[in-house]
Amino acid sequence: MQKANTYDAIVIGAGMSGGWSAKELCERGLKTLLIDRGPDVKHIKDYPTTNLNPWEFEHRGGISKKEKEENPSIARCYAYREDNKHFFVKDKDHPYIQDAPFDWIRGYQVGGKSLMWARQTQRWSDYDFTGPSRDGFAVDWPIRYKDLEKWYSYVERFAGISGNKDGLDTVPDGEFLPAWELNCVEKHFQSVVKENYKKRHVIYGRCAHVTEQKDIHRQQGRGQCQNRTECERGCPFGGYFNANSTTIPWAAKTGNLTLRPDTIVHSLIYDDKLDRVTGVRVIDVASKETSEYFAKIIFVNAGAINTNMVLLNSKSDRYPDGLGNDSGTLGKYVAFHNYRARISAMCEDFGDLRSKGRRPTSAYIPRFRNVYSQETGFLRGYAAGFSANRYPIRSSEGLGQELRENLFAKAPLGPWRVGSHMMGETIPKESSYVSLDPAKVDAWDMPLVHISMKYDDNDEKMIMDFHDQLTMMYEKAGFVDIRVSDDHRAPGLDIHEMGGARMGHDPKTSVLNNWHQIHSIPNVFVTDGACMTSTSTQNPSLTYMAMSARAAHHAVDLLDKGEIS
Amino acid sequence: MKRRTAIRSLGALTAGIALFPGCSDGLTIEFDPTQNFTFDSNQRVWIDAISEAILPKEGLSLTTYEALADYISKMISFDKSDEDQGRFYNGYNLCTEDIKSINKTSTSELSPTQIISYFTSQLENNEVSKDETLDKKMMQKSEDKKFFCQNLRRLVINHLRTSKEYQEDILEYKLAPGSDSYIACLEL
C-alpha cells in the first residue's frame, strides 16, 4: 500500500501558491501529488455562471437574507454574490472560533481563492523586506529583494501581469504586459501628486490580466482580457491568472501530476528515526475514510491559517506542540492588512470629458510613509488605491408615465467621483495567534481553529494619518466634498492573513529558514501566506507565487544533490 | 421563527379577515411564513394591474427571468424577514381594501389613475409616526401600507431594470465588451 501511495513530492493545497509549487515540481520531473480539500474546478467547464447575463440570475446577483444571517462573515465580503457564491466557503459549514472578531474568507476548491482574488500584483522591495529589521518589530526577513527578483520575473512572464515601468524603488518594475490607460482625472491627480511630492506617486495598478497575448499564454490556452470585470466567476477567456487555467493544467501536461481533490490533510507524518516527514495523513471528504500518502518532499500551501492548522495538528513525541515548533512561535505573529479607511470626493473639473467602458483595475498609490526614514508616530505605512469614475444620473422618481419616462430618458452624466482605500501594514505580535481547540471538532473530527487578531494603537494612528495625508493630496488636486470614513471592519475582510510559520534567521524565533524549509525538518516547505514574517502593504499573491517557484526549484536541487532523501 | 412569527402572522391574518368581512373577490392573501407564497391567478391579475399602473410597460417586449408577479413574491421571500414578509402582505391586503373603498368599485374597474393617486398618497405619507391621535394598531396598519407601496414600487422598477432589453439598450451592458473597449478619455 505504501508503495502505491508514494510520490516524489506532495503539495497540500491547490490554490495560488500550491499551483505554482506543483507546476515547478512537476516540470522538474517529480511525480507530484496535489491535494485539495475542495472539489476539482476545471477551467471553463466548472465556471457555471461565467456566461450568464444579469437577467439570467434568479436573484439578480443578490444573496438571501437567510443566507446572510447564517453566514455573517462571508456575507460581508465584497466579492460574495449570487454569481460566484459557489466558490466561497460558508461559515456555517466550516465553523471556527473567533477569540477576537475575524471574518475568515475562504475558497475550498481546486484553484482556491485564486479564482476570486482581486488580481493586484505589486512586487515587494527591500524597503518591505527590511521593515522589521529597521524598527525592531518582528524578526528580520532572511531574504531580500535580490533573492526573489528573478523569480518575480519568472512568474510574471507566465502569469501575465499588466503594468507600466514606473522606475520606482518602492515597487520595482516587472515583466509587464501593456497597462490600461488612466483616465483624465486619474492623470490629473497623478501630475498634481508628482508636482507637490517628491516621494509620492500615482501609478497604474499592476494586475494579473493578459492585455497582450504572448506565446506562453497561447500555450496555456488563454486569451486577452475582454474587460468583462466578471472575473470572480472564472474567466472563459483565461483573461486573468488563476491556478485553474494556468499552473495546474500546466503541471498536468507534464504527466507527473496526480490531483486528489475532496481530501482534507489531517497532519504530516513525522518519522523520529529518520528525523524527517515521510508523508501526510488524509481524510476523504465524502467517506471520511483516512489514508496515508508518502513523499520525499512536502509543500504546505493550504492557505495561511489552514497551513498553521495542519502544522499545529501534526504532533509527535518530538514535536508535541506542532510540527517544527521548537521556537514556540508556530501559530503566533499572524497579521493582516488594515483596510478600514477610505476617502471620497468630487472633481468639478473635466466636465467635458468622460471615460467609456469597464476595466478590471484602477490606479495605485505606493506606500510613501516611513519608507526612507521613520517620519511618523506609527510604524510602517500604507498603500492606497485611487480611481475616478463618472456615471449617468438616472432619475427613478414618479409613478406611472412619469416614472417610465424618467427610466428611459437619456441620463446626463454626473460629476467625476474619486476615491481611495487604505491598504495598511499591521505588525505581527505574539499576542496575535491561531491555535487549535482542545475539544471542539468539525464534521471531519478536525479540531476547530481559534483566531485572534486585533487592531492596535499603531493601526489607529495609521488610519488618522491616511485620512490627513490623502485629504491634503485631494485638496491639492482641487477635489471638493472630501469625505473620510472608517468602516471599523473586523480583520479578515482584507483576505490577506499572513504569518504563523514565519521565516527567519534564527530557529529559536522562527519556524522557516530562508528557503521556506522548517528549520529542523528540511524536507517540509511552506510557501503560502503562513511563511510571511511581516505583511508590508502590497497585495501578497505575486510574492507567494515567486516564493513558491523559488522554493520548489531549491527543493529539487537539494533532492538532486542528495541533501534530501 | 419561527413559531412566534407564524403565530403573529396568523393573528394578522385573522385580523385581516375580520377587517374585510365582505371580501369575496379572492384577492386577500393568507400569508403563512412556513410556506413559500406565490400569488394565485386572481391576485396575479390584481398585482399586475397595480404594477402596470406604477410603471406602464405597454409596447415594451421584455426578456426577464420570470413574470413580474413571480419576481415580487420570490424577492420578498428572499430579501425580507418573516415579520417583514407579513407586513408586506398585510399592507397589500389593507391597500387593496382601501383602493376599493375609496373608489367605491371593484379592482377590475379601477383605472391606473385611481391606483396612482392612492399610491402617491401612501408614498408621500410621512406623518404616520408623528400622528399621536393614531393608536398603535392604526399606526401599524398605516406603516404596513406604506411598506407595501414602497417595496412594490422598488421591485417593479428592478424587474424592468434587470430585463435584457433595459440592460442592453439603456444601460448598454455587454457581457464581453472586448479587449479594446475601454476608452480612458473621451470628449462629450
Chai-1 contact restraints between the chains, C-beta under 6 A:
chainA,res_idxA,chainB,res_idxB,connection_type,confidence,min_distance_angstrom,max_distance_angstrom,comment,restraint_id
A,N53,B,L175,contact,1.0,0.0,6.0,A-B,restraint_1
A,P54,B,T162,contact,1.0,0.0,6.0,A-B,restraint_2
A,P54,B,Q167,contact,1.0,0.0,6.0,A-B,restraint_3
A,W55,B,T64,contact,1.0,0.0,6.0,A-B,restraint_4
A,W55,B,T162,contact,1.0,0.0,6.0,A-B,restraint_5
A,W55,B,S163,contact,1.0,0.0,6.0,A-B,restraint_6
A,W55,B,K164,contact,1.0,0.0,6.0,A-B,restraint_7
A,E58,B,Y65,contact,1.0,0.0,6.0,A-B,restraint_8
A,H59,B,F78,contact,1.0,0.0,6.0,A-B,restraint_9
A,R60,B,T162,contact,1.0,0.0,6.0,A-B,restraint_10
A,S64,B,F78,contact,1.0,0.0,6.0,A-B,restraint_11
A,K65,B,D79,contact,1.0,0.0,6.0,A-B,restraint_12
A,E181,B,A184,contact,1.0,0.0,6.0,A-B,restraint_13
A,N183,B,A184,contact,1.0,0.0,6.0,A-B,restraint_14
A,N183,B,C185,contact,1.0,0.0,6.0,A-B,restraint_15
A,C184,B,C185,contact,1.0,0.0,6.0,A-B,restraint_16
A,Q224,B,S179,contact,1.0,0.0,6.0,A-B,restraint_17
A,Q226,B,A176,contact,1.0,0.0,6.0,A-B,restraint_18
A,Q226,B,G178,contact,1.0,0.0,6.0,A-B,restraint_19
A,Q226,B,S179,contact,1.0,0.0,6.0,A-B,restraint_20
A,N227,B,P177,contact,1.0,0.0,6.0,A-B,restraint_21
A,N227,B,S181,contact,1.0,0.0,6.0,A-B,restraint_22
A,N227,B,Y182,contact,1.0,0.0,6.0,A-B,restraint_23
A,R228,B,A176,contact,1.0,0.0,6.0,A-B,restraint_24
A,D352,B,L188,contact,1.0,0.0,6.0,A-B,restraint_25
A,L353,B,C185,contact,1.0,0.0,6.0,A-B,restraint_26
A,R354,B,L186,contact,1.0,0.0,6.0,A-B,restraint_27
A,S355,B,A184,contact,1.0,0.0,6.0,A-B,restraint_28
A,K356,B,I183,contact,1.0,0.0,6.0,A-B,restraint_29
A,K356,B,L186,contact,1.0,0.0,6.0,A-B,restraint_30
A,G357,B,P177,contact,1.0,0.0,6.0,A-B,restraint_31
A,G357,B,S181,contact,1.0,0.0,6.0,A-B,restraint_32
A,G357,B,Y182,contact,1.0,0.0,6.0,A-B,restraint_33
A,G357,B,I183,contact,1.0,0.0,6.0,A-B,restraint_34
A,R359,B,Y182,contact,1.0,0.0,6.0,A-B,restraint_35
A,S396,B,I157,contact,1.0,0.0,6.0,A-B,restraint_36
A,L399,B,I54,contact,1.0,0.0,6.0,A-B,restraint_37
A,L399,B,I116,contact,1.0,0.0,6.0,A-B,restraint_38
A,L399,B,F119,contact,1.0,0.0,6.0,A-B,restraint_39
A,G400,B,I116,contact,1.0,0.0,6.0,A-B,restraint_40
A,L403,B,L55,contact,1.0,0.0,6.0,A-B,restraint_41
A,R404,B,L55,contact,1.0,0.0,6.0,A-B,restraint_42
A,R404,B,P56,contact,1.0,0.0,6.0,A-B,restraint_43
